[in-house]
Every structure is written in structure tokens, then in C-alpha cells.
Amino acid sequence: MNVQLPFGKSRTTLTIPDANFLKTLMPNDIEEGPTGDEEVIRSLENPICSRRLRDLVTAGQKAVIVTSDITRPMPSCTVLPHVLKELNDGGIPDCDITVVFALGSHRAHTEEEKKKLVGEAVYGRVACIDSKGEFTHMGTTGRGTPVDIFKPVADADIRICLGNIEFHYFAGYSGGSKAIMPGVSTRDAIQCNHSRMVREEAKAGAIAGNPIREDIDEVCERFVPVDFIVNVVLDEKKRIRRCVSGHFIEAHREGCRFLDRLYKVRIPKKADIVVVSAGGYPKDINLYQAQKALDNSKHAVRDGGCIIWTASAYEGLGEGVFEKWMTGHEKAHDMIEHISQDFQLGGHKAAAIAMVLEKAGIILCSDLDPDFVRSIHLIPGTNPQAELDAALERYGRDASVIVMPYGGSTLPCT
């Protein structure tokens, strides 16, 4: 069996002996509908539990469109022109529209990166800014999370949120209200919300009873009303397979149901060896982002098994606190004890990796220096094929192998 694994902006081929091959976790085969621009237009013309965007707005209002930063695969350059047309048709000119990149705790963009994200035409039409600067305190959620929102978003008359829907390892799903919390919130607010990741109910594919997702949605339900969302579900080729528009809860949940049909993949059993790719650029731009694929892969590997994790991570670890935690603990298990006593945003992803290490060994095939990989409690790999061959020798001729070429998207379930 030959499987293509995305790695950065390229691909590598993995060959698995038929006797050992258990399954390649690819999106489920579901009916094909409109894709790309056609699907976005269909969605905007048929919003869920909402009037059309053009009918929600009036001339004189100031509108912000919150969209994803460069670490997310959200195709803003495809979606934005159609959203701008709706706003223009509703009477809002370009000069009253601002695109805000939801950075959360991530780094700021260069101007060239902003231009790439929205496309040159949009970049030349409307203001495009990062969510860095002044924040407005708007209250506190019932769980104690401060609602501190980037001022241009807090002050806007109309708020539209764009995003892509994927499984999220503790918020259940990305998309929807996540554009606001954590997207345009302060680091302290994000840290407070994310501190609940240690709860059993905070897991991929879970909404009801998930304390993190419920806290996120409360921010928009009570404090920062979102007038309209446009969320997309992408396939493994990064095509828009489904677009959902309208009410920030109802449209989002419809998108989540589609994602389940596409990417929740049944496995016959847990494997001895799992080979997982983050899905290539931009999902493996750094280890901080690629961690989501690793976390999904833990659902496919048996206790005591091995995960071969492929991620370019050419930008390094990607976040300061994450790097401090990964390099600053003598043993990986120490990070789990640390997070339970002192939750720190960034440290939470380090602790999540440590939790996977409690279950299985992790071999990282990346562009990082091998000595550095050892310093962060992982085993450096040369290439996925060599590491798979070695793992098969180690686990025996009957060892089973599962491959996850798009680990950040596919969620294994038994």
C-alpha cells in the first residue's frame, strides 16, 4: 500500500506492507455538491436561521469582518469578495468595512502575509488589520472568563465572523464563536478559557457539556453579538466542500454535523503503529499548530504503541511559552503535573503532548535539528519510511499500521 503524506509544501510517499496495513484514514465518501465560489454563493443566498447579510445591514453602519490568521487554512481570499458584495449591496461602502485577522495568542503578520490571506484586490479595497492593540473589557462569563475584546471589534456596529470548521482537541470544533474567543481576545482571557482543557468533557468532537465551547459561545451570546458567520469545511485538497452562513450557533452546528459525516472515521481496532501528518502547509508551519494532528492520532494507537509524527515545523515551535515548557522540563511527565497546578497558555499544548507520551512513543520527522527534537522529549526521525520500517522490526511481523495523511482533520473512532 502506497500513501501520500503531505509535508510542508511537498509530499512524501509511504509504502506499507499489505500484511501490516490496517487502514488509511481518509475523509468519508459522501455526496458531492457545489464547491469553491459556487458553494459560498449558495450559502450566502440561503443563510441558516438568519436573513441574508445584505438585509441585516444599513448604510452608515461600521462593519468588521473577523477572519483567521496565517496559521489556519481558511480561504479568506475566496470567501471575502462575496461577503463584501453582500455588505455593499446592503448599503455599506468599502470605507466602512475593516477586516480583522484573529491572532489569538499568535504572532502578528507582515503586510505581504495580509495581502496573501485576503488577496490583492480585497487588500486594496478595505482596511486589513491584526487584532493587536487596545482591548475593551465587556464583562465576565459565568465561568469567570474576562471578556476583553479587540477594540475595533467591540466598537463595530456589525460583526461578521469567518472561519473553517475542524475538530479541536479540547474546544470540540473550531469555527463559530471561536473567531471572537480566543480569536480577538487578550492572552489572559484566552488562558482563563483554555484552563479547562484538563476536564474530561473538553475533547474533540464534543459540544454539549464541553466547558470550553460553552464558555466560548457565552461570550457571543451575552457580550459580543455576532450578526452573521460564514464558515467552511475543507476537504483534503483544501477545497471548500461545504459553506454554512447565518446564525452564529445554528449555522456553526450545521457545519459541525457535516464535518462529522466527512471526517469522523471508524477504525476496526487501535494500531501498534500510527503514521500521522498534520496535513502539510500551513498546518505544519510550526509544532504548535501541528500538535492538533498528534492529538487526534492518540485515538488510533494502542497503549504502548508508536506514533510517527510528520510535520515540517520549519518555523520552529511557534510560540514562546510552548517552547519554554517543551525545553524547560527534565521529564515530559513533569509538564502534566505543572499544568494541573499552574495553567499557562502555550504550556497547555506542551502538556497535551506529554499526555500522548504517557500512551505511546512519539517519533518526529521534521525539519528541526535532531538534538533539539531530543531536548523536547521526542525521538528525532530521518524520514517516515525509514521510521516505519524500523518500527515494524521492533513490533514484529504482525504489527498493525494506521496512516493519517490529514491528522488535523480526521478523528478516529471505534
VEXMIDO-295315 format. One line per field, with one value per residue (C-alpha): residue number from 1; z, y, x negated. Coordinates in steps of 0.05 Angstrom, whole numbers, plus 5000, padded with zeros to 4 digits. Layout:
N
pos	c(NUM, ...)
up	c(Z, ...)
north	c(Y, ...)
east	c(X, ...)
This chain:
414
pos	c(1, 2, 3, 4, 5, 6, 7, 8, 9, 10, 11, 12, 13, 14, 15, 16, 17, 18, 19, 20, 21, 22, 23, 24, 25, 26, 27, 28, 29, 30, 31, 32, 33, 34, 35, 36, 37, 38, 39, 40, 41, 42, 43, 44, 45, 46, 47, 48, 49, 50, 51, 52, 53, 54, 55, 56, 57, 58, 59, 60, 61, 62, 63, 64, 65, 66, 67, 68, 69, 70, 71, 72, 73, 74, 75, 76, 77, 78, 79, 80, 81, 82, 83, 84, 85, 86, 87, 88, 89, 90, 91, 92, 93, 94, 95, 96, 97, 98, 99, 100, 101, 102, 103, 104, 105, 106, 107, 108, 109, 110, 111, 112, 113, 114, 115, 116, 117, 118, 119, 120, 121, 122, 123, 124, 125, 126, 127, 128, 129, 130, 131, 132, 133, 134, 135, 136, 137, 138, 139, 140, 141, 142, 143, 144, 145, 146, 147, 148, 149, 150, 151, 152, 153, 154, 155, 156, 157, 158, 159, 160, 161, 162, 163, 164, 165, 166, 167, 168, 169, 170, 171, 172, 173, 174, 175, 176, 177, 178, 179, 180, 181, 182, 183, 184, 185, 186, 187, 188, 189, 190, 191, 192, 193, 194, 195, 196, 197, 198, 199, 200, 201, 202, 203, 204, 205, 206, 207, 208, 209, 210, 211, 212, 213, 214, 215, 216, 217, 218, 219, 220, 221, 222, 223, 224, 225, 226, 227, 228, 229, 230, 231, 232, 233, 234, 235, 236, 237, 238, 239, 240, 241, 242, 243, 244, 245, 246, 247, 248, 249, 250, 251, 252, 253, 254, 255, 256, 257, 258, 259, 260, 261, 262, 263, 264, 265, 266, 267, 268, 269, 270, 271, 272, 273, 274, 275, 276, 277, 278, 279, 280, 281, 282, 283, 284, 285, 286, 287, 288, 289, 290, 291, 292, 293, 294, 295, 296, 297, 298, 299, 300, 301, 302, 303, 304, 305, 306, 307, 308, 309, 310, 311, 312, 313, 314, 315, 316, 317, 318, 319, 320, 321, 322, 323, 324, 325, 326, 327, 328, 329, 330, 331, 332, 333, 334, 335, 336, 337, 338, 339, 340, 341, 342, 343, 344, 345, 346, 347, 348, 349, 350, 351, 352, 353, 354, 355, 356, 357, 358, 359, 360, 361, 362, 363, 364, 365, 366, 367, 368, 369, 370, 371, 372, 373, 374, 375, 376, 377, 378, 379, 380, 381, 382, 383, 384, 385, 386, 387, 388, 389, 390, 391, 392, 393, 394, 395, 396, 397, 398, 399, 400, 401, 402, 403, 404, 405, 406, 407, 408, 409, 410, 411, 412, 413, 414)
up	c(5000, 4979, 5015, 5001, 5063, 5060, 5088, 5086, 5014, 4986, 4995, 5012, 4994, 5047, 5030, 5079, 5072, 5058, 5116, 5165, 5135, 5175, 5147, 5116, 5149, 5093, 5091, 5084, 5015, 5016, 4961, 4920, 4917, 4895, 4916, 4920, 4900, 4877, 4946, 4982, 4938, 4951, 5025, 5027, 4987, 5035, 5106, 5165, 5216, 5191, 5138, 5083, 5104, 5055, 5091, 5160, 5148, 5132, 5105, 5158, 5199, 5212, 5197, 5218, 5186, 5233, 5196, 5210, 5214, 5172, 5216, 5193, 5124, 5120, 5046, 5063, 4993, 4964, 5015, 5027, 4958, 4965, 5036, 5013, 4957, 5007, 5051, 4991, 4966, 5036, 5032, 5069, 5027, 5030, 5071, 5128, 5128, 5165, 5160, 5227, 5229, 5292, 5321, 5389, 5420, 5354, 5322, 5280, 5204, 5154, 5104, 5050, 5091, 5100, 5025, 5012, 5061, 5032, 4960, 4928, 4905, 4975, 5007, 4963, 4978, 5053, 5116, 5138, 5209, 5262, 5328, 5365, 5405, 5451, 5481, 5513, 5576, 5564, 5624, 5654, 5635, 5686, 5688, 5706, 5638, 5626, 5561, 5535, 5461, 5409, 5408, 5333, 5341, 5406, 5375, 5309, 5291, 5251, 5266, 5214, 5232, 5181, 5197, 5178, 5219, 5241, 5302, 5360, 5413, 5472, 5444, 5406, 5339, 5311, 5277, 5301, 5363, 5365, 5319, 5379, 5436, 5430, 5363, 5383, 5458, 5505, 5526, 5598, 5574, 5529, 5585, 5632, 5580, 5559, 5631, 5628, 5577, 5633, 5642, 5613, 5577, 5538, 5478, 5403, 5372, 5436, 5445, 5496, 5565, 5538, 5588, 5538, 5480, 5525, 5553, 5483, 5460, 5522, 5503, 5439, 5468, 5525, 5509, 5437, 5390, 5324, 5269, 5216, 5205, 5143, 5160, 5112, 5115, 5071, 5041, 5040, 4978, 5015, 4971, 5001, 5007, 5049, 5069, 5124, 5134, 5182, 5256, 5295, 5333, 5286, 5223, 5261, 5287, 5217, 5194, 5252, 5231, 5160, 5187, 5227, 5165, 5126, 5177, 5234, 5211, 5240, 5254, 5264, 5323, 5351, 5316, 5341, 5296, 5272, 5220, 5222, 5181, 5202, 5130, 5104, 5099, 5135, 5187, 5199, 5196, 5268, 5321, 5360, 5302, 5282, 5353, 5336, 5288, 5341, 5390, 5341, 5327, 5400, 5388, 5336, 5373, 5426, 5493, 5487, 5413, 5369, 5333, 5275, 5270, 5206, 5208, 5174, 5231, 5192, 5235, 5298, 5357, 5341, 5410, 5467, 5527, 5490, 5475, 5546, 5572, 5520, 5534, 5608, 5640, 5656, 5642, 5598, 5655, 5695, 5646, 5664, 5738, 5723, 5682, 5736, 5787, 5743, 5677, 5625, 5554, 5510, 5565, 5553, 5486, 5516, 5570, 5516, 5481, 5547, 5556, 5489, 5510, 5570, 5520, 5463, 5438, 5390, 5333, 5300, 5227, 5215, 5191, 5263, 5287, 5316, 5380, 5391, 5380, 5434, 5481, 5476, 5497, 5427, 5384, 5320, 5256, 5190, 5144, 5153, 5112, 5150, 5216, 5195, 5173, 5239, 5279, 5241, 5260, 5332, 5339, 5299, 5234, 5257, 5277, 5251, 5218, 5211, 5168, 5178, 5120, 5145, 5220, 5237, 5204, 5213, 5280, 5291, 5328, 5345)
north	c(5000, 5068, 5130, 5203, 5243, 5320, 5352, 5428, 5448, 5380, 5306, 5242, 5171, 5118, 5044, 4996, 4920, 4893, 4844, 4902, 4953, 4965, 5028, 5097, 5148, 5190, 5231, 5190, 5185, 5229, 5261, 5315, 5383, 5452, 5471, 5534, 5601, 5567, 5537, 5603, 5639, 5584, 5590, 5666, 5664, 5612, 5631, 5587, 5617, 5687, 5738, 5749, 5791, 5847, 5851, 5855, 5918, 5990, 6048, 6086, 6025, 6006, 5932, 5887, 5820, 5776, 5722, 5672, 5685, 5652, 5590, 5569, 5542, 5587, 5610, 5682, 5705, 5662, 5680, 5754, 5782, 5750, 5777, 5846, 5844, 5828, 5886, 5934, 5911, 5926, 5998, 5993, 6020, 5993, 6053, 6030, 5958, 5931, 5861, 5838, 5779, 5739, 5727, 5699, 5686, 5681, 5727, 5788, 5786, 5820, 5864, 5813, 5758, 5800, 5812, 5737, 5719, 5765, 5772, 5835, 5861, 5859, 5885, 5946, 5958, 5954, 5963, 5898, 5897, 5848, 5842, 5875, 5939, 5965, 5919, 5934, 5899, 5878, 5835, 5766, 5699, 5655, 5612, 5672, 5686, 5761, 5786, 5831, 5844, 5879, 5950, 5956, 5892, 5915, 5982, 5956, 5961, 5897, 5836, 5781, 5721, 5677, 5611, 5539, 5482, 5427, 5382, 5417, 5375, 5410, 5461, 5405, 5442, 5504, 5558, 5596, 5638, 5619, 5677, 5722, 5678, 5665, 5700, 5773, 5765, 5780, 5728, 5730, 5717, 5660, 5630, 5631, 5597, 5545, 5526, 5479, 5435, 5386, 5370, 5303, 5336, 5382, 5338, 5335, 5328, 5348, 5409, 5392, 5394, 5418, 5473, 5508, 5510, 5532, 5588, 5609, 5612, 5651, 5707, 5719, 5703, 5753, 5804, 5807, 5794, 5763, 5784, 5733, 5678, 5647, 5581, 5530, 5457, 5440, 5373, 5342, 5383, 5447, 5456, 5486, 5426, 5459, 5531, 5549, 5621, 5656, 5649, 5641, 5580, 5546, 5553, 5531, 5468, 5450, 5456, 5411, 5358, 5359, 5354, 5292, 5259, 5276, 5266, 5222, 5157, 5088, 5043, 4967, 4970, 5011, 5000, 4985, 5039, 5104, 5148, 5217, 5280, 5348, 5357, 5400, 5476, 5516, 5464, 5443, 5512, 5502, 5448, 5490, 5482, 5411, 5387, 5381, 5323, 5288, 5294, 5264, 5206, 5184, 5158, 5109, 5079, 5025, 5036, 5022, 5034, 5083, 5147, 5171, 5245, 5282, 5358, 5406, 5457, 5499, 5560, 5520, 5511, 5572, 5601, 5627, 5595, 5529, 5529, 5546, 5488, 5438, 5454, 5471, 5406, 5349, 5297, 5301, 5277, 5339, 5381, 5345, 5358, 5430, 5445, 5417, 5466, 5526, 5532, 5573, 5586, 5555, 5507, 5473, 5446, 5421, 5385, 5355, 5326, 5298, 5265, 5230, 5207, 5173, 5129, 5118, 5134, 5193, 5197, 5265, 5271, 5346, 5400, 5411, 5395, 5324, 5346, 5398, 5345, 5302, 5362, 5367, 5294, 5267, 5218, 5250, 5213, 5213, 5202, 5168, 5107, 5092, 5101, 5057, 5002, 5006, 5005, 4944, 4908, 4929, 4910, 4846, 4819, 4821, 4894, 4935, 5003, 5061, 5121, 5190, 5235, 5292, 5282, 5352, 5338, 5264, 5239, 5164, 5129, 5056)
east	c(5000, 4972, 4997, 4980, 4963, 4966, 4903, 4896, 4910, 4890, 4908, 4872, 4893, 4900, 4902, 4935, 4932, 5001, 4995, 4987, 5034, 5097, 5127, 5113, 5158, 5185, 5248, 5311, 5342, 5404, 5445, 5410, 5444, 5422, 5351, 5309, 5341, 5405, 5416, 5401, 5452, 5503, 5493, 5497, 5562, 5591, 5569, 5587, 5635, 5620, 5638, 5588, 5529, 5548, 5616, 5584, 5544, 5558, 5519, 5479, 5460, 5388, 5375, 5317, 5303, 5263, 5224, 5168, 5094, 5039, 5036, 5105, 5125, 5186, 5191, 5207, 5187, 5243, 5297, 5285, 5304, 5373, 5382, 5361, 5412, 5467, 5446, 5441, 5509, 5536, 5511, 5444, 5386, 5315, 5292, 5337, 5311, 5250, 5221, 5191, 5143, 5158, 5089, 5109, 5041, 5005, 4954, 4971, 4970, 4926, 4962, 4946, 4978, 5041, 5044, 5035, 5091, 5144, 5120, 5092, 5160, 5190, 5126, 5131, 5205, 5213, 5172, 5138, 5110, 5085, 5120, 5063, 5070, 5125, 5177, 5244, 5269, 5342, 5356, 5342, 5373, 5408, 5345, 5302, 5271, 5258, 5288, 5233, 5243, 5201, 5229, 5246, 5288, 5320, 5338, 5367, 5440, 5439, 5395, 5385, 5341, 5307, 5273, 5262, 5292, 5246, 5243, 5209, 5176, 5208, 5259, 5295, 5294, 5263, 5305, 5365, 5354, 5280, 5267, 5282, 5257, 5199, 5192, 5195, 5188, 5130, 5079, 5105, 5176, 5154, 5114, 5174, 5218, 5167, 5150, 5210, 5175, 5158, 5232, 5253, 5312, 5264, 5248, 5251, 5320, 5357, 5402, 5456, 5425, 5358, 5338, 5292, 5340, 5398, 5355, 5335, 5407, 5428, 5381, 5421, 5489, 5483, 5429, 5405, 5463, 5442, 5490, 5470, 5420, 5391, 5356, 5328, 5309, 5249, 5232, 5162, 5146, 5166, 5227, 5289, 5336, 5389, 5403, 5452, 5476, 5522, 5535, 5470, 5496, 5545, 5502, 5440, 5474, 5497, 5425, 5403, 5453, 5426, 5355, 5374, 5401, 5338, 5282, 5304, 5272, 5286, 5226, 5230, 5183, 5126, 5060, 4990, 4962, 4995, 4964, 4994, 4984, 5011, 5035, 4978, 4973, 4999, 5020, 4948, 4917, 4895, 4902, 4953, 5002, 4982, 4998, 5072, 5057, 5016, 5073, 5122, 5074, 5076, 5146, 5118, 5058, 5059, 5028, 4953, 4954, 4916, 4935, 4892, 4909, 4891, 4891, 4843, 4845, 4796, 4814, 4795, 4841, 4882, 4898, 4855, 4888, 4897, 4822, 4805, 4846, 4822, 4749, 4754, 4777, 4730, 4783, 4845, 4889, 4868, 4908, 4972, 4961, 4943, 5006, 5051, 5021, 5006, 5044, 5007, 5029, 4976, 4958, 5025, 5001, 4937, 4976, 5022, 4961, 4937, 5005, 4997, 4927, 4959, 4995, 4946, 4876, 4871, 4820, 4819, 4799, 4789, 4742, 4719, 4649, 4646, 4612, 4666, 4720, 4688, 4688, 4763, 4774, 4787, 4748, 4720, 4735, 4699, 4759, 4827, 4809, 4745, 4780, 4838, 4791, 4754, 4819, 4843, 4779, 4788, 4862, 4858, 4884, 4957, 4954, 5014, 5007, 5056, 5038, 5069, 5048, 5093, 5087, 5111, 5177, 5193, 5218, 5211, 5268, 5281)
